[in-house]
Amino acid sequence: MIAGILIVSSFSYFYLFNLARTSDIFSGTTTRLYPTFAYSENGKPFQHVDTQHGQMGGDAVSIQLKQILITDSQNNILEQKTLDSILRFEDVIERTTLDEIVGQFDYNSLCYQQDDECVFTQSLANVVKDDELLQHKALFGDLKIEESTTAAASIVLSYAFNASTAYRQQLTSLWEQKVSTLNSDDLVSLTHSGSQEDVITWLFIITRNIVLRIKELIEMADNIDIIVILAGYVMMLTAFLSLYMNMRSMGSRYTLATCVVTNGFFAFMFALLTVHALGVDVYPVVLAEAIPFLVVTIGFERHIKLTKRVFEYSKETPLTRQEIKKTVLRAVDSVALPIARDCIMEITVLALGAKSGVSGLREFCLLSAILLAYDFIIMFTWYTAVLALKLELLRIREINGSAKVPKKTTGYIRRTVVKAFSDNVNSDSNLKTDEPMIGRVKLLLIVGFVAMHLFKVCTAFQGSAGPQVSITETGVASVLEKLLEHHRASKLAHLPLLVEVFPPLPFHHVHSSLNQAILPQSIIKPLEYLFDTYAVYIQHPVISKWITLALFVSLFLNTYLFKVAKAPTKTTTTTTTTTSVTPEPVIKPVITKQVVPHTEKKRHIAAAAGLTHGVVRTLEECAELIQSPEALSNEEIVLLVQGGKISPYALEKVVGDLERAVYIRRALISRASMTKTLETSLVPVANYHYEKVMGACCENVIGYMPIPLGVAGPMLIDNESIHIPMATTEGCLVASAARGCKAINAGGGATTIVTADGMTRGPCVEFPSIVDAGKCKAFIEGEGAQIITEAFNSTSRFARLRKLKVALAGKLVFIRFSTTTGDAMGMNMISKGCEKAMSVLSEYFPEMQVISLSGNYCTDKKPAAINWIEGRGKSVVAEAVIPGPVVEKVLKTTVAALVELNISKNLVGSAMAGSVGGFNAHAANILTAVYLATGQDPAQNVESSNCITLMKAINNGKDLHISCSMPSIEVGTIGGGTILPPQQAMLDMLGVRGPHPTEPGTNAQRLARIICASVMAGELSLMAALAAGHLVRAHMAHNRNTANAAPVPGTCIKS
């Protein structure tokens, strides 16, 4: 992308440069003459008119008068050799044809004709035919005729062209450009003489012409115009300064800011080409006045915003662990829509300005709108590629451990300047509120600017095009007089005559003594063509330097990247000595294998680059670098935390690298603990998605706890074969559940139903008296139910209030909200709805006081009969029929033994214990294992494990019917621990991950069905083991590791 944009921009530059070569800024002249119009009606003498459409009708005969001025280095154009050269040059001019693409047009096909003949040509050939030189005095400049000598300093050749149509005018212009590039043996075009000058002379000519032109414009302009243009240039310089300050504050000293300027320059060239292709002329004066306002109008806010977002995303995790392409795409996705919206609004306003009839403003608005569109396109193509390359270089630098240590804090004046021109000194929240304001102010500025010119408050962009050709000059007047005579004698004499007089093309005659060619013309001509092409595209005084610089940069970049790709990764085996921060001794690691991953060591070695022999800097030195944590070592950050400069809970935010923050927190806690073992412990840290955990699942993270994950089944549940994931450390649990699944499958599988779905929350409110409390209860159970329901439902798309249960305890009122919550477990959702409902209820009972949003009438994570009776979450019932032979063969027992055991143990035994919801063997075992595997809240196993297991002999006592009723399974498939990738993988395996696309709540209900069926499989297997007396033997065989009497401490993660 970068190479493509550069190639297209190079061709654009060549084309624009060729268009601008005739400008007085690039030529050696100090004053540029502009074309003028001469108008004659009814045969009257010519009069000067300001514009082509000012005073004449559309039926006038249009002629363009082109002139060629030839001067002589010895001020004598009438020497025989000079005249011979001019005659040959005239012949070349008249035979010159345009390019083959345009067509084979020469002067005879383009000239102004009458009766198929060119009407008028004032050339040296006419003088040669006429012996009377004085008759052609107007042809020569400074003509001197004496007895001894006859001399003239210059000669003017004039050619009349037919300009009746726009197409012929374009062909005439192409003919003029073609002639301006001609060079004969002794005649040299001065139009392109700048290309033969050296760089110093060429720049001097441009500087001189610009200064003189500015002086001329200042003398011609009004005071308010000067103030407006000066203010525009001041704002342009401020915009450039702000750009470099912002990019510098983001970590790029000059590179990215220069790339942004280059981006704008490319867009400017493409816009000029487009405007030129549309046939709109942009005069140099208008362009010089418009450039500062173009810079201010287009601005650099979009590039700064995109760059800022890319660097923000690149700092979320270490670059060595990022995919640069995805990081850049994330940034582009986040800013593309608002940037596109702002650009469309600005282009719309500018398009309205382009539709106005105000001269100068029309061209400026059109150029600005096209420039803004190109700038938007190039920013999201070329500039994004530059940002990706920048991140790749930073990534390579980080891999090689070449992180730079920032310089010390600058002085007050520099900080003040940075705050004035940079947008990055505020916090992120401030930035979010400022960015829309910047866009609105800019849009208002553009609207006000267009309105100012529409109401003609000032005349900027409407200045004169410069001095014009004078039609009263002797040479021009004589030519116009001859043209008028021809017109009077023509058949079109009744029509007005309009002549556009162009300034002469300058040529110079050079006397040279080297007239004899050494090589034949057949060899010289191709070489001249080759060298001319080389001179235009390669030997340009500016282009050649840029091409050379680009080649060197490309060579350096490719060499650097090749060396980096070829070089092996640097490793280190030496340990650094750290300075003790507290009097407590640092516990040295035991002689075990280092658990810090290789990539982690490499990144922290890079972070500590610049430290001499691992010496920790002082607290004051580290405090100065607190905004650049990558320049601090882990020990220095520990020092800052212990010194009170950084809060321990804010390590992730300050450090930026989440995994590194966990390592640092482990060191802090270990050194402050009694045993000081955590820092070198076997708790794993590396390769975990901490960005998913922070702010959602855990705080003060010091690692993660791996739990073995097994799978039972598959089991046929509602005619679907499902593998059941179980995370547990209890041996035999998964194997037992698997046996139960096998037995249930043999009987045709499990069938489940959901009898109720409603998460609950029970606020507690208090009234001054029991009378008021009774009125509130009556209101809620009566006409107030609809009011509270509407208030509750307004807080969420998914939460829908299904039931209200009210209970009184003295002056206290407990209100149990039961609501569906979609596929979420729903505690946060229902709490938000209850808060809204309580607010509405207080409007009807102002004396009511809310004691607690949760009054334990829910009830959450505590044993409670109300959950067992009323239900909470998903109420599910599962059943299965186990054939008698399967009971005997797979479960190793009998139907009668299982039925008797279930009554004695699960029913009578639990009743004797006063159990509430505990009429089961081990429902909590299976449920908690599935909870841990699927990201549920394991603390909710208290009420979720409420279960009654029933067994009955059917079919004349031959087969076994088993059922499990669980009234309060609290699960969800979105939110909480379900956002972690491993847990999401298990939900994917079950086919219930995330919200259901068409029926909210279906996925969560399906998960509850699977859990209930799994509990039934565990119940069946454990009860069979108890009935057969196999429980103890199974645990002794499968839940005891007898190989090692004294197990050696170790880790379950292989490094």
N, C-alpha and C positions, 0 to 999 in steps of 0.2 A: 504494500500500500504506500509506504514512504517513497519507494523508488518510482512508482507509477505517478504519484502526485508531482514529484520533482521533475520527471520527464515532461509531463503535460505543461507544467509551469515554465520550463525552459523554452518550449516551443511558443508559449504565449508571450514570454518576454521578447523573443526574437521578433515576433510579429508586431508587438506594440512598439518595439524599438525602431523597426523599419517605418512604422507609421509616424513616429515622432522625429525622424531624422531631419525633416525639413523645418522643424521648430527653431526659432531664434535662440532658444535656450541651449541647443546642442551645436549650433553653427558658430562660426567665428564672428558673425555680425552682432552688433549691439542692439539693432532695432529691426523688428520684423514688420514688414508691410503686409496688410491684409487686403483681400480682393475688394473692389468697389464696383458699383453699378452706375452705368451711364444710360440715360433714357431719352429717346427722341420720338416725338409724335407729330404727324403731318409734315415731315421733312424739316422740322425746326432743329436748331443746334442742340447738341446733347446737354442734358442737365444731370447733375449728380443727385442720386436718390439714396436714402438710408438702407432700405431693404428691398428685396426683390418683389415683395407683395404690397409695397406701400402705396404707390401712386399710379400704377399701370394696371391694365386689364389682363386677363389670362390669355388673350389672343395675340400678344406681342410676339414678334420674331426674336427668338433668343439666340445670342451668339456669345461664345466664350473666347476671349482674346488672351492667348498665351504668348509670353515673351521670353526670349533668351538673350542674356547680356553677356557679351564676350569682351574681356579686357586683355590687355597685353602687358607683359612684364617690363617692356622698354617703352611703353606709352606710344607705340606706333603700330596701329592695327593695319596700316595700309602697305606694309612691306609685302613683296610678292610671295614669299614663302608663307607668310601668315595668311594672306588671302587664299592661297592654294589650300592650306589646311582648313580654313573656314568653309570653302566650297565643298571640300570632301566631307566635312562634318555635316553640312546642310543635306548633302545627298544621303548620308547615313540616317539623318533624322527623318527625312521624308520616306525612306524605305523601312524604317523601324516598324516592326509589327508587335502586337501584344502576344501574350502567352497562348499556347495552343489550347489550353482549357477554356480561355475566354473567347478565342476566335482569331482568325488571321485578319486583324484590322490594322491598317496603316493610316498615314495622314490623309491620303487621297480619299479614303472611305469615311473619314471622320470630319473632314473640313466642311466649312459652310459653302454650299454649292448652289449654283443657278445654271440651268440647262446642262446638268451633269458635269459641270466644271467648277473647280475651286475658284471662288470669287476673288479671294484676296490672300496674298502672301507677300510680306515685305521681307525680302531676303537679299543676300549679297549677289545672287545670280541676276536679279533685276538690275542691280547697279552695273554689273559687267556688260549687260546688253546695252545700257545707256551710257554714252560717253560723257554726258553732262553730270559731273559729280555734285554740283550745287543743287540739282533737282532732288537729291536724296540726302540733303544736309541733316534732316531730322533722324536719319538712320544712324549717324555717327555721333559720338560724344567728343566735345572739344576739338571739332574739326578745324584744322589750320591749313589754308591754301596759300602758299607763297611761291615766289619765282623759283627759289632753289629747292624747297622741300614741300611735300604735302603729307600731313600726319593727322592721325586721329587716335584718341586714347581708348575708345571702345566702339562697339557696334551692337545694335539691338535688332534682333530678328523677331518678327511678329507673325503669328499664325492664328487664323480665325477658324473656330470650330462650330459645328451645328449643335446647339444645346436645347433643342426643342423638346426633348424628353429626358426623364430622369436616368434612363438607361444610357443614353448618349452622353450625358454629363458624367456618369460613372466611367464610361469608356475613355472619355477625355482625361479624366483624372488619372486613370491607369496609364494612359499614354504619357502624361506629364511625369509620373513617377519613373516610367521606363526611360525616358529621355534624361532625367536627372542623374541616372546611373551610368550614362554613356561616357566613355573616355576614348579619345582618338590618340594619334601619335603625340600631338603637341597640346591638345586641349584637355584640361582637367576640370571636372565638376567640383565647384566649391560647396555644393550642398552637402556632400559627404566627406568633406575634408577633415572633419574631426576624427574619423577612423584612422587617418594616417598620423595623427599627432601622438606623442608619447603621453603617458598617463598624467604627468604633472601639468603639461600644457593643456590637455583636454579638461582636466578638473579646474584649472585656472579660468579657462574660457567659460565653463558652465557657471562657476562662482561669480565671475564678473557680470555675466548676462543676468543672473538672478538678482544681484544687487541693483543693477541699473533698472531692471524691470520693476522691482519693488519700489524703488524711488519714483519711477514714473507713475505707478499706480497710486502711491500715496499723494502725489501732487494732484492727481485727477479726482480722487475720492473725497466724499464728504466726511466730516468729523465722526458722525455716528457710525458710518461704515467702518472707519478705522478702529473705533472702539469695539464694534462687534467682532471684527476679524481678529483683533488682538486678544479679546476675551476667549475666542475659539482656540487660538494657539496656546494660551495659558491653560485652558482646560485639557487640551490634548497632552501637554507636557505633564500635567497632573495625573492624567489617566495612565501614561507610561510609567511614571514614578510609582503610582499605586500598584500597577501590575508587578513590577519588579520587587516591591516591598512584600506583597502578598506571597509571591512565589518563594521569596527568600525565607519568609516565616514558615513556609511548609517544607523547607529543607532543600530547595533547589536555588542555588545562588544566581545563576544566569541562564542555565540551559533551557528550562521550561518556559521562562518568560520570553526568551529569544524565539523559541519555537512558536509561541502564541503570536508574536509580532509577525513571524514568517507566515503563519496561518492567515493572518489578516492581509499580508502582502499578496499571497496567492489569490485570495478571494477578490482583492482589488483588481488584479490583472484580469481575472476571468470576468469580472463585472464590466471592466472597460471593453473587453472584447465583445461581450454580449451587447452592450450599448452601441458599440460601433456597428455590429451586425444588424441592429434594429434601425440603423440610419439616423441615430441621434448624435449630433455633434456636441462634444464637450470641449469648450475652448480652454486653452492653458490658464487664462485668467480665472475662469470659473472653477477650474480644477484646483488651482492654488488656494482660492478662497474656501473651497469646499472640503479640502483634506482634513483640517482640524475638526470640522463638524462631523465629517464621516467617522473619524476615530471616536468622538464622543458619542455619536448616535449608535454606532455598532457596539463599542465598548468591549471590555474583556471580562465582564461578570460571568458569562457563561463558561468560559474556559477556567476561571478561578473556581467556580462551583464544581465543575467536573473534576478538576485536579484535586480539590479538597476531599471530595467523596471517594476518589480512588485511593488517596493516602489514608483516609479513615478506615476503609475496608482492609487495606494492606496491613494495618497495625493490629487488627483483631487477633491474628495468629502470626507466628513467625513466617517470614517469606519462604523459608526453606521447606515449609509444610504446605504452602499454597500452590494452587495452579493459577498462574498469572492471568491467563485468558479468562477464567471464571471470575476472578476478582474484578477485572476491568469491565466485564459484561454486567456484573452486579451493580457496579457504580453507574454505568450507562443506563441501565434499566431504572435506577432510582431517580435520575435527574432528567432523562430524555423527555418525559411528558411535560413537566413544567417549563423546561427550556423551549420546547416546540410551541407551547401555548403562548409564551411571551413573544417569540419570534413572529408568529402568525399575527398577533395583535399589532406589533410594530410595523410589519410589512403592510398590513391593511391601512394603517394611518399614512404611511409613506406613499402607498398607491393612490390614496385620495389626493395627496399633494402633487403626485405626478400627473393627475388628471386636470390640475389647475392650468390656467392659461398664462401664469406668470413666468416670464422668460427667466431662465437661470434656476428658479426654484423647481420648475418642471424637470429639468435635467438632473438636478441634485437629488430629488426624491426618487426618481427612477433608478439612478445609479445606487443610491442607498438601499433601496428595496432589493435590487438584484445582488448587491454586495452582501447584504444580510443573509440572503438565501444561500449563497455560495459559502459564506463563513460557517453557517450551520452545517452544511454538508461536509465541508473539509474538516470541521472540528470532530465530527463523529466518524471520520474515516482516517485521515492522516494524523490528526493530533492524538486520537486514541491509540494509534499504533506507536506514536512517540512515547506516550505514557506507559504502554506495555513494555517498550524497550527500556525505559527508565527503571521500571520495577525489576526487569530481568537483570540489569546491571547491579541494582541494589541487592538482589538475591545472590548474585555471584559474589559480591563483596562480603555478604554475610556468611556465605559458605566458607570463604577463604579466611574469615576472621579478621577482616580489615575495617572494622567499624571505627569511625572517627570519634574522637573525644571533643565535644564542643568547647569553644573558647570560653573564657571567663565572661561574666556578665558585663555588658557594655555600660557606658555612661548614661546619665540622665537625659542629655540632649538627644542621643541616638534612640533611646527608648521612646521619647516623646514623638520623634519623627515616625517611628514604626507604628505607634498607636494612631497617628494621624492619617497614615496612608494605607494601613493594613487592615484587613477584615478579620484576621485570625486571632486577635488578642482577647476577644470575648469568649465566653463559655459557649458550649454547643447550643444551649437553650436560647441564648440571645441571638445567635446566628440564625436560628430557625425563624425567629420573629423578624429579623432585620431583612432577610433576603426578599420576601414579598414587597416590603416597603421600598427597597432599592429598585425593583422592577416597576412599581407604580410611579415613583418619582421620575424614572427614565422615560416612561411612556408619556407622562405629563409634559416633560421637557420637549419631547418630539412634537406633541400636539401643539404646544405653545409656540414652538419654532415655526411650524407650518403656518399657524394662524398669523404670526407676526409678519410673514412675507405675503400672505394673502391680503392682509389689510395694509400692506406697504408701509409698515412702521420704519423699515430701513430698506436700502437698495443693494444689500450684499448679494453676490452671485448675479448681478444684473449690470455689471460694469461694462465699459466699452471693450470691444474686441481688440483695440489698439489702432495705431495709425494705418490709414488706408492709402492705396495708390491714388495719386492725384491725376485727374483727367485733364487738368489745365497744363500739365507739363508738356513741353514742346514735342517730344517724341511720341507721347501717348495721344496728344491732341491731333497731331497730323494723321496718325493711324485711324483714329475715330472719324476724322473728316473724310478720309478715303472710303471707309466703310459706309458712311452715310451717303456718299455720292453713288456708290454701287447700289445701295438700297433704293435711292430715289429713282434709279434707272431700271429697277427690277419690276417684276409683275406684282410683287407684294408691297409696293410703295405705299398703299393705302393703310397698311398695318403699322402700329408703333414698332420701334426698334429698341431692344434692350440688350446692352452689351455688358457682360461681366468681365472686368479687366483684372487680370491676375498679375501679381508681382513677377518680375523677370527671374528666370533661373540663372544663377551666376556660373559662368565658365571663365577659365583663365588660360591664356596662351603662354606656354613655357618654351623658351628657346633652349634647345639642347644640342650639344655637339656630338652626341652619341646617336647618330641617325642610322648607322649601318648595323644591321642585325647580324649576329654571329651565326645563329641557328636559323633554319628555314621557317617560314610562317606556318607550315603544316605541323611543326613541333611546338612553336611558340604559342599558337592559339589555344590548344588544349591545356598547356601549362598555365597560361594566363587565367583561363576559366577555373582551373583547379585552385590556383593561388587566390583568386578573387573570392571563391567560396570559403577557403580557409581563413582569409582575412576577415570576412563578415562574421563567421560563427566561432572562430577560435581566437583570433588576434584582437578581439575587442578589448579595449583597455580595462574594462571592468569585468566582463564575462570571463576573460582568460584567468583573472586572479581567483574568481570564485570557483571555476572549474578545477584549478590547481588545488585550492583549499579543500574542495569536496573530495578530490582523489586522495589527498593525504588523510583526511578524516576517515574515509572509507577503508583505506589500507590499515590505519591504526586500529579501527574498531574490529575489523575482521581478524587481524592478528591477535588482538587481545582476547576476543571470544574463542579463537582457536586454541590459544595457550591455556585458557581456563578450562575448556572442555577436555584438553589433553592431559592436564596436570592431575595427579592423584589427589584424593582428599587428604587434607592434613590431619594427623592425629597426634595426640600427646599422651605420654605415659607418666609424666612427672606430676607429682602432687605439689600444690602451692601451700605455702605457710601463711596462715592468717593470724592477724593480731587479735589477742583476746580482748573482748569488749568489757566483760564483767570479771570480777575476781574469781568466779566459778571456773574450774578447769573444764576444757572442752573434752568430751568423751571421744576417744579415738575409736574408729570402727574396728570391729572384730575381724579376724582373719577369715573373711568370706569373700565371695565374688562380688564385685561392685554392681549394684542394681541400677545405677543411673544409666540410661541408654546411651549408646554411642552418639546419636544425633543430639541428645541433650547436653552431653559434655562438650561437644563441638560448639553448640550455640552459646553456652555459658562461657567457654573460653573466648569466643568472639566478643561476647558482651564485656568481658574484663580486659579487652585489648587496651593497650596504653598504660597498664599498671606495671611498675617495675618490680620484677621478681615476686608478684602476688602481694605486694605491700598494700594494706588497706589505707586509704586516705583518711584525713581527719573528718570529723563530723561537719565542720563548717565547709570544707571543700565539697563534701558529698551533697550538702544541702543546696549548694549552688547548681548542682547538676540534677536536681530532683525532677526537673521537667524533661530530662533526657535519660530515662532509666536504662536505655541500651548501653550507655557509657559507664554504668555502674556495675560492679561485680555483685554477686549474691551476698557476700559478706558485708559489703558497703550498704546494701539495702537493709540487711539485718541491723547494722549499726544505726541507720536512720529510724527504724521502727523502735529500737530500744532507746533512742534519744528523743522519742516523742514527735519526730518530724513526719512520720507516716503512721496512720492507724492500721493495726493488724487486719481488720476486716476490709480495708480498702486496698489491699495489696493488688488484687486483680485490676482494679481501675488505674492504679498508679503505674504498675509495671507494664501492663498491656499484654504480656505473654501469660496466659492463664496457667499453663503448666509450670512455668518458672515461679509464679506466685505461690503455687502449692508447695514446691520444694522449699521456698523461703519460709513459709508458714510452718512447715514441719521442723525446720531448724530452730525457729523461734520457740515453738512449744516444747521441743525436746530439751533445749537448754534451760527452760524455765521449769521443767518437771522434776520430780524427785529422782526418777531412775535415769533420765537423759538417754533413753534408748530409741526414741521414735525416729531420730534423724537417720540412723543406720538400720532401721528396722526393715522387715520384708513386706510392709504394706506397699502395694504397687501404686505408681503415680503416672507413668508415661502412657501415651497412646490412649487417651480417654477423651471423650467429647465434653470437655468442661464448659464449653460455650452453651451447651444444652442445660447444664446443671445450674449455672449461675443465675440467680434471680428467680429460679423456678423450683428446684428440687432440694437444694442444700446450701448452707452457708459455712464459712470458715473451713473450707474443704482442705483435707490433708491427704487425699488419695481416694481410692475406691476399694470396696471389699468384694472380691470374687466369691461367688457361691456356685457350687456345682449345679449344672443344669441337666436334668434327665428328661426322658420322654416315656410316657406309658401309652399303651395301645398299639395299633389304632382300635378305637371303639366305635361301633355303629350307633350314632346318636341321631335320632329323627331321620333315619335312612341316609345319613351322611357319615362316611368313614373319617374319623378325626383322631389325630395324634395329640396327646395331652402333654404340654410342657410343664415340668415341675422343678423348681429350684429349691433344693433342700440339702441339709447336711446329715439327715437321719438315714442311716442304712436301712435297707429292706423296704422303705416306703414306696419307692417307684416300682420295685419288683412286685410288691403286694398289690399295688393299683393295677399293674399290668396283668396279673393273674385274674383280678376281678373283671377287667375288660374282656379277657378271653372267655370267661364264663358267661358274661352277658351277651357277647357276640354269638355264642353257641345257641342262645335262646332267641335270637332274632334281633338283638340290640335293645337300646334304651329309648323310651318315649318320654318327652318332657312337655310341660305346659307352663306358661307364665300366667299366674292368677291375679297379680296386681303389680303396678309399677308406680312408685311414688316416694321420692326422697322427702325427708321431714326436717323441720326446724321448729323448735318450741320456745318462742320468746316469753319472758316473764314481765308483767306490768303490775303496778300497784295503784290502788285507789284510796281515797281518804276513808271510805267506809265500805262495808260489805254490800250496802244498798247500791252504791255506785258500781261496785264490781258486778253485782247481779244484773244491773241495767246493761253493762257492757257485754256480758255473756248473752243476754237476750238479743241485743243489737246484732252481734256477730252471727248468731244462729238464725236471725230473722232477716230483716230488710238490709242489714249491713253486709251480708255475705257477698252480694253482687258488687257493692262498692269496693270492698277489700279485694275481691277477685280482679276487678278491672285495674286497680292500682298495682297489684302484684304482677299481672301479665304484661303491664306496660314496660317492664324493666328488661325484658328479654324476648328474643324471637322464639326460643325453645321452651322456656319455663312456663308451665300452665298449671294454675292452682286447681286441684281436683277435690280437696276435702279440707274442712276445718273442724278441729275438735277442741273444745274449750273445757277447762277444769278450774275450779276455785279452791283455794286454800286460804281461808280467812279473807283478808283484803287483797290477796295476791291472785292474779288471773294468769293462767297458763294457756297459751293458744298454740296448738300443734298444726302447722301448715304442712300439707302433703301435696306434692307437686311432681309432675313429670319434668325431666330435665334433658330430654334428647339422649344423645349418646355419651354425655358427660356424667360423671358421678354426681356432680351438681351441688356440692356444698356451698361454693362461692356464689353460684348463680341464685340459689334459694335464699341465701343470706342477704343478697342485694334486694331481692323482691320483698323479703320480710321487713327490711328497713324502710322501704317505700310504703308498705302497707301500714306499718306503725305510725308513719308520719301522717298518713291520711286519717287513721283512726284517732289520732290526737286532735284533729280538727273538730271531731264530734264529741270528744271527751277531753277538754283542755286540762282538767285536773289529773289526768292520767300521767303516771311517771313510768318510763321504761327502765326496769331494773337491769335487764340483760337481754341481749338479742338471742342468746341461747340460755334457756332456763332449765336445761337437763330434762326437758319434757320431750326431747327429740326421739330417742336418746342416742348420742353418738359416742362410740368407743367405750361403752360401759354396759354391764349386764342390766337388762330392764325387761320387765314383763310386757310393757307396752309394745315393744318391738316384736315380741313373741306373739302377741295377740293381734295387734293392728297391722303389723308388718312395716318394713322400712326398706327402701330401695326396690329390688325385684323380688317378688314372691314366686318361687318356682317349686314344682312338684315333678319328680322323676320316678319312673317305674320300669320294671323288667320282669320277665318270666324266665326262670332257669330250669331247664328239664332235669328230672331226677338223675338220669345217668351222668349228666355233666356235673352235678353236685358231687356225685361220688367219685368220678374220674378226675376232674380238675381240682375241685375244692377238698377232696379227700374226707368228706363227711357225709351226713344224711340230711334230708329235708327236715325231718322231725327234730333232729338235734339242733339245727339252726333256729327253728321256730321257738323251741323251748328256751334256748340261750338268749335270744333276743328279748323274750318276755321277762326273763329273770334279770338280765343285765341292763338292757337299754330302757326298759319301762319301770320295772319294780325297783331296781337298784337306783336309778336316777330319781325316782320319786322319794325313796328313802333318804336320799341326800338333799332333798329340797331343791333340786335343780330347776332352773328356768331355761327352757330351750335346749337342755343338754341331754335329750333322750336319744343318744347316739353313741357309737363306739369311739370314733376319732375324726369327726367331720372337720375340725380345725386343722388337722394335719394336712389333708388333701387341699383344702381351700387355701391355706396360707402358702403352700408350695406353688400353687397356680398363681396366687396373688403376686408373689415375688417374681415369678417368671414373666408376668404380663404387665408389670408396672402399676399394680393397684396399691392402695394404702394398707400396709400389713397390720396397722393398729386397729383397723375396722374388722379384723377377724373375730373380735369379741362378740359383736352382734350378728355379723355375717355367718358365723358358724352355728347359729341356732338351727337345730335340725332334729326331727323325729324320724327314726328308722323303724319301719314296720315290715314284718315278715309273716307270711301265711302260706300254709300248704293248700294247694288247689289240685283239681283233677284227681279227686279221691286220694289226696295225700301223696301223689306221685311227683308233682312239680312244686317249685318254690316261687311265690310271688313276693317281690321286694319293692319297697317304695321309700323315697326320701322326700320329706317336705321341709323346705327351707324358706321361711317367710321374709327374711331380711338380708338378702345378698346385695351388697353395696359395691357396684363395679361401674367402670366407665371405659370407653375406648379412645377418648381424647382428654388432654390435660393431664396435669400431675406427672407421675412417673412414666406415663405412656409416651412422652415426648422423647425419651432416651432411645437411641438407635437399637440396642440389643432387645429391649422390651418391645419395641415396635416390630422387630423381626419375628418375635413369637406371636404377636397379634396378626401379623401377615400370614404366618403359618396356619393360624386358626381361621383366617378369612374375615376378621372383624376389625381391622385397623381403621382408625379414624371415624368420621361421621358417615352414616349411611347416605348414599347420594339421593335417594328418593323418599325414604321413610325414616325420619329422625328417631333414634331410640332403638331401632331394630338390631344394630350391631351390639349394643350393650346388653340387650335382652338375650341375644344369642350367646354371648359370653357367659351370662348367668346360667343359661340352660346347660352349657358345657360343664361348668363348675359343679352344678347339682348332679349331673350324671356321673362325673368323676368321683364325687363324694360317695355316691351309691356304689361304685366299683370298689372303692377303698373299704367301705363298710362291709361289703359282702366278703372280701378276702380276709379281713381281720377277724370277723366273726367266725369264718370257717376255720381259721388257724386256731382260735380259742377253743372251738368245739372239738377239734381233732387233737389238741394239745401240742401243736407244732410251733407255737409262738416263740417260746424260749429257745428251742433248738434252732429255729431260723435266725434269730438274732445272734446267737452264738456263732453260727456258721457264716453269716453275711455281714454282721455289724461289728465284728471284732477282728482286728489285724493282729494275728498271733505270730507273724513272722519276726517282728522286732519287739522284744520285751520292753526296751527303752528307746522310743522313737527319737531320732535326731531332729532338732528344729530345722525347718526349711521352708521354702516357698513353693506354692503350687503353680507359679508362673515361671516358665523356662525363659531365661534371658540369653 
